[in-house]
Amino acid sequence: MRSPAGSWFARPESADDIREGRADLLLAGPASRRSGPGGGRGPVVHLRLGGQDAVGKRSLHGGLLGPLLGGLHLGTGRAVNQIRLASRLERCGIPTPEVLAVGWRRRALLFAAQAIVTRAIPRAQNLYEAAIEDAPWRRRRAILARSAELVRAMHDAGFLHADLNVTNLVLGGGPEGDLVYVVDLEKGRFRADMDSTRRLAGLSRLLRSYEKWLAGRAPLTPRDELIFLRRYCRSDRVLLRELQERLQRYRRGLRVRRLAWKVMPANVSTAGAGADRTTPPRARSGP
């Protein structure tokens, strides 16, 4: 459908609000950027669509393309692809926010600004926030175990998250306690050959974000780390030993990066206007 600012795919319950332009602010103006946890991702906008709470964000390039292209993408595939990824994860029983709409606005000939809107996660809190609030150890270890189960389920389903970090695993309050969701599916992909090397790649990204943002503020005990790995590996002792050894080697290889992180601390912000520029972002509760 068309809105005043762009084109959209939307679920029926959100269609009227999308058509009236309720989410067009996501496609307007230049793309803003922040550094820090989930670096390269723009701020989250809270919306109300079809009578339900929702969150939306612009799709931004990370890495080397970030400063060059910002929020401009060739075609519309990147945003639309998240519908397919989220739907497939849902069919696999993996918690991820329901996509309510994806949109784009043509700019600069072949390029387009893109945005995604998802259902908000109730009482959202990402793993960074959960760690620094010094939760009771029983809840802390329950969160670790459920996070490990989620990552294992993703990998067993063949899904390799392109930016698995402590802000892309989000807790949501439910009737049975904390439920962990995976968010920010951009550039993720399903692989038929999810071997131990690819599993290690995902776990290494998660470990790197922990070392960068949490190790100095809310460090895990060796027992905590073992709980995570044991829950991830289940009864596979061979995989457990392999991941322990390879992750330890990876961790030792981060020594130079740790020095760089201390010398040049990231300028981190929370999502939203007027945010404190010294703390990592609050849970995205969506895309």
C-alpha positions in Angstrom: 0.0 0.0 0.0 1.0 3.7 -0.3 1.3 6.2 2.6 2.1 9.9 2.1 5.8 9.2 2.4 6.4 5.7 0.9 5.3 2.2 0.1 4.6 -0.5 2.6 3.7 -4.1 3.3 1.5 -4.3 6.4 -0.6 -6.7 8.3 -4.3 -6.1 8.0 -4.7 -4.8 11.6 -2.1 -2.2 11.0 -3.0 -1.3 7.4 -5.2 1.7 8.1 -2.7 3.5 10.4 0.1 2.8 7.9 -1.9 4.1 5.0 -2.6 7.3 7.0 1.1 7.9 7.6 1.4 6.9 11.3 4.8 5.3 10.6 6.1 7.7 7.9 8.5 9.5 10.3 10.7 6.4 10.0 11.3 7.2 6.4 11.6 11.0 6.7 14.8 13.0 7.0 18.4 11.8 7.1 19.3 8.6 9.0 20.6 9.1 12.5 23.3 6.8 13.9 24.7 5.8 17.3 27.7 3.9 18.4 28.1 1.3 21.1 26.0 -1.8 21.7 24.4 -2.8 18.5 26.5 -0.1 16.8 25.4 1.0 13.4 21.7 0.8 14.3 19.5 3.8 14.6 17.2 4.9 17.4 13.9 3.1 18.0 10.6 4.9 17.6 7.6 3.8 19.7 4.3 3.7 17.8 0.7 2.7 18.2 -0.7 0.8 15.3 -4.0 -1.0 15.0 -4.6 -0.5 18.7 -1.4 -2.2 19.8 2.0 -1.0 21.0 4.7 -1.2 18.3 8.3 -0.1 17.7 10.0 0.9 14.5 13.4 1.8 13.2 15.3 2.7 10.0 17.5 0.1 8.4 21.1 1.3 8.5 24.3 -0.1 7.1 26.9 -1.2 9.6 30.7 -1.7 9.2 32.6 0.0 6.4 29.5 0.9 4.4 27.9 2.7 7.3 29.6 6.1 6.9 29.3 5.9 3.2 25.7 4.8 2.6 24.0 5.4 6.0 20.4 4.4 5.5 20.4 4.0 1.7 20.0 0.5 0.3 19.8 -0.9 -3.2 16.3 -2.0 -3.8 13.9 -3.0 -1.1 15.0 -6.5 -0.3 16.7 -5.9 3.0 13.5 -4.7 4.8 11.2 -7.2 3.1 13.5 -10.1 3.9 12.9 -9.6 7.6 9.3 -10.7 7.1 10.5 -14.0 5.7 13.1 -14.4 8.5 10.7 -13.6 11.3 8.0 -15.8 9.9 10.4 -18.8 9.6 11.8 -18.3 13.1 8.2 -18.2 14.4 7.4 -21.5 12.6 10.5 -23.0 14.3 9.2 -21.9 17.7 11.9 -19.2 18.2 10.6 -16.1 20.0 11.0 -12.9 17.9 8.7 -9.9 17.6 5.9 -10.2 15.0 6.6 -7.9 12.0 3.6 -5.5 11.6 4.9 -3.6 8.6 8.0 -2.9 6.4 8.3 0.2 4.2 10.6 2.0 1.9 10.9 5.4 0.2 12.8 5.8 -3.1 15.8 8.1 -3.0 18.8 8.7 -5.3 17.6 6.7 -8.3 18.2 3.0 -7.4 18.5 3.6 -3.7 15.8 3.5 -1.0 15.4 4.3 2.7 13.9 1.3 4.5 12.1 0.8 7.8 10.6 -2.0 9.8 7.8 -2.0 12.5 7.3 -4.9 14.9 5.0 -5.6 17.8 6.5 -4.3 21.1 7.8 -6.8 23.6 6.1 -6.4 27.0 8.4 -5.0 29.7 11.4 -5.3 27.4 14.8 -5.4 28.9 17.9 -6.5 27.0 20.7 -8.6 28.5 22.9 -5.6 29.1 20.3 -4.0 31.2 19.5 -7.2 33.1 23.2 -7.7 33.8 24.0 -4.3 35.2 21.0 -4.1 37.4 22.6 -6.8 39.6 19.6 -9.2 39.5 19.5 -12.0 42.1 21.7 -14.9 41.2 18.8 -17.3 40.6 17.2 -15.0 38.1 20.6 -14.2 36.5 21.3 -17.9 36.0 17.8 -18.5 34.7 18.3 -15.8 32.1 21.7 -17.3 31.1 20.1 -20.7 30.7 17.1 -19.4 28.6 19.4 -17.3 26.5 21.6 -20.3 25.8 18.5 -22.3 24.8 17.4 -19.6 22.4 20.8 -19.4 20.7 20.9 -23.2 20.4 17.4 -23.3 19.0 18.4 -20.6 16.4 21.5 -22.6 15.4 19.6 -25.9 15.3 17.1 -24.2 13.0 20.0 -23.1 10.7 19.7 -19.4 11.5 22.9 -17.5 11.8 22.3 -14.0 13.3 24.6 -11.4 11.7 25.0 -9.3 14.8 24.4 -11.5 17.9 25.2 -9.3 20.9 23.8 -8.6 24.4 21.4 -5.9 23.1 19.9 -8.2 20.5 18.7 -10.7 23.1 15.7 -9.1 24.8 13.8 -10.3 27.9 10.0 -9.9 27.9 7.9 -10.5 31.0 5.4 -13.4 30.6 3.2 -15.5 32.8 6.0 -18.0 33.3 8.7 -15.5 34.0 11.4 -14.1 31.6 11.1 -15.1 28.0 14.1 -14.3 25.7 13.5 -12.9 22.2 15.9 -12.4 19.4 15.7 -9.1 17.6 17.4 -7.2 14.8 17.3 -9.9 12.2 18.8 -7.7 9.4 21.3 -9.6 7.2 20.7 -12.8 9.1 20.4 -16.0 7.1 19.4 -19.6 7.2 22.1 -22.1 6.5 21.7 -25.8 5.6 25.2 -26.5 7.0 25.3 -25.2 10.5 28.5 -26.8 11.6 30.5 -26.1 14.8 32.6 -23.4 13.1 29.4 -21.4 12.2 28.1 -22.0 15.7 31.3 -20.7 17.1 31.1 -17.6 14.9 27.7 -16.7 16.5 28.9 -17.4 20.0 32.1 -15.4 19.4 30.1 -12.4 18.5 28.1 -12.7 21.7 31.3 -13.2 23.7 32.9 -10.1 22.1 29.9 -7.9 23.1 30.1 -9.2 26.7 33.8 -8.5 26.9 33.3 -5.0 25.4 30.4 -3.8 27.4 29.9 -6.0 30.5 33.1 -7.7 31.6 34.3 -4.6 33.4 30.9 -3.7 34.9 29.0 -7.0 35.6 31.4 -9.9 35.0 30.1 -13.4 34.9 31.6 -16.0 37.2 33.3 -19.1 35.6 30.3 -21.1 36.8 27.9 -18.7 35.1 29.8 -19.2 31.8 29.8 -22.9 32.2 26.0 -22.9 32.8 25.5 -21.0 29.6 27.7 -23.4 27.6 26.3 -26.6 29.1 22.8 -25.4 28.4 23.8 -24.6 24.8 25.6 -27.9 24.3 23.0 -30.0 26.1 24.4 -33.5 26.5 27.0 -33.2 23.7 30.3 -33.3 25.7 32.4 -33.3 22.6 30.8 -30.0 21.4 31.2 -28.6 24.9 34.9 -29.2 25.1 35.4 -27.9 21.5 33.5 -24.7 22.2 35.3 -24.1 25.6 38.7 -24.4 24.0 37.9 -22.4 20.9 36.1 -19.6 22.8 39.0 -19.4 25.3 41.4 -18.9 22.3 39.1 -16.3 20.9 38.9 -14.5 24.2 42.7 -14.4 24.5 42.8 -12.9 21.0 40.7 -9.9 22.2 43.6 -8.5 24.3 44.5 -5.8 21.8 40.8 -4.9 21.3 40.3 -4.6 25.1 43.1 -2.0 25.2 41.5 -0.1 22.3 38.1 -0.2 24.1 39.6 1.3 27.2 41.6 4.0 25.4 38.7 5.0 23.1 35.4 4.2 24.9 32.4 4.1 22.7 30.1 7.1 22.6 27.0 5.2 23.5 23.5 6.5 23.7 20.1 5.2 24.6 17.4 5.3 21.9 15.4 8.4 21.8 15.8 12.2 22.0 17.6 13.7 25.0 19.2 10.4 26.0 22.1 10.0 28.3 25.2 9.8 26.1 27.2 7.6 28.5 25.1 4.5 28.8 24.2 1.7 26.3 20.7 1.8 24.7 17.6 0.5 26.4 16.0 -2.7 25.1 14.7 -2.3 21.6 11.6 -4.4 22.3 11.3 -5.0 18.6 13.1 -4.9 15.3 
